Amino acid sequence: MSVAKLEVKKGVFQMNELGASLLGRLVNAWRDIAGSRNEKGVSTDLSAEGDAETLQEQMQACLEGRGGEVTARANAARLGRTYLDLDKVGRARFLRILAEKFGADAEAVNVAVETLREAGPKDRDTAMAFLRRTLDPPRKRLLTQFNELPEGVKFLVDLREDLLGCIDEPSMKALDEDLRELLASWFDIGFLELRRITWRSPASLLEKLIAYEAVHEVRSWNDLKNRLAQDRRLYGFFHPRMPDEPLIFVQVALVNGLAADVSVLLDETAPTTDPNTADTAIFYSITNAQRGLVGISFGGFLIKRVVDTLAAEFKGLKSFATLSPIPGFIRWVGGEPDKGTLGLTKEEENSLSAAFATADSGEALAKICDDVSWASDPSLTSVVEPILTKMAARYLLTAKNSRGRVVDPVAHFHLTNGALVERLNWMGDKSTHGLSQSAGLMVNYLYDLGRIEENHEAYTGEGNVTASSAVEKLTKN
């Protein structure tokens, strides 16, 4: 984790304190399990002579399982403590040894394949089962042993976060796939608990929300309290083996009509309203709290569960929508070599060139991408607003990758889950970050409960993006 600091009341909360507290809990929890057996130590970066051999011996001891269940847990705890004591370089070397030395036995796999090839009808099922067992690498069994330890699941989630930061070889990618597969089975949606988080939730949990929030930075305790007021809701998914750690959480504002400006939703001085009078639920922030669970999808299920929960609690809610960033927009504008793809007319190109006193529209767009100061000049914004709004609509509806899916990650997420592109909002996020990533534009994705499945199928099947007539009209010159 980074050591980015957030001012919180009188003190300073540091994100790395979360990692330090986990380390302390693990060391304490595993000390008794590991016992006092004298283990040969290794250097923190695994660079000393004999370190690699010592580590392999520890790993092998975990796999051999001698001495029964108690000994197996002790061996896993000792290996885990070894990992926690390593620095960043040492952990990368630990993972590389695990990946390269404890993969599937290639020779045994070849034998199993040949056995299956030669098996008759009566022996085929047995040969196939033998091949499946042979393909299962020892490192996967080793990783599974941590699941039985206190805080072991969280340890593996954080270990995968470390792994994602140093994948540079096929064997490391294979290790990641093994670990992702294990975590996906343990974090099946059926095991997760939807929990509402309130101002009365434990302070330790509230601190984690501050640290993990990735969309709109939580500036203070008062800011967080405002996000937990009676006309707001914050829900998260939790796993029984990580009860104090949110996996993903969503923030919701209960308002009237579609929200267009996130600063209004985050205004700490705004009066609190009666949520029973609201007709719209606005999802304005969704944060994946555990980077080690990347590639394991919870967001779509979270939104559906929260929609059901809110609809049951507030009978007056008619619309469920988001107020979302467009994180890839400015990058697309600046990196698109074919300006024709941007959809500019000759008149619009001339307007941009004149407004920014440049030789051509490409230079004007480069200024917009490189410097957000234009947003404070009314003479420039009056020219830029209709042009960038149209370009944003074109980006969201037509900019796609080789698989026919939209390139904007937030758009892809909501479209996959059955939303439609409802409305673009000029200067919906006037922060420096909002201006630099999307020229201040934000978008409302609407979850029309009667069309979610239809929209989902259209997008995931044919790559068709469903949008309101107003947004579609923006894409046409």
Secondary structure, DSSP 8 states (H G I E B T S, - for coil): ----EEEETTEEEETHHHHHHHHHHHHHHHHHHH-S-------TTS-STTHHHHHHHHHHHHHH-TTHHHHHHHHHHHHHHHHHHS-HHHHHHHHHHHHHHSS--HHHHHHHHHHHHH--TTTHHHHHHHHHHHHS-HHHHHHHHGGGSTTHHHHHHHHHHHHHTS--SHHHHHHHHHHHHHHHHHT-GGG-EEEE--TTS-HHHHHHHHHH--SS---SHHHHHHHTSTTEEEEEEEBTTBTTS-SEEEEEEEESS----HHHHT-TTS----GGG--EEEEEEEEE--GGGTTS--HHHHHHHHHHHHHHH-TT--EEEE-B--TTHHHHHHH-S-GGGGT--HHHHHHHHHHHT-SSHHHHHHHHHH-GGGGG-HHHHHHHHHHHHHHHHHHHHH-B-TTS-BS-HHHHHHHHTT-EEEEEETTS--SHHHHHHHTT-EEEEE--TTTHHHHHHHHHHH----B-HHHHHHT--
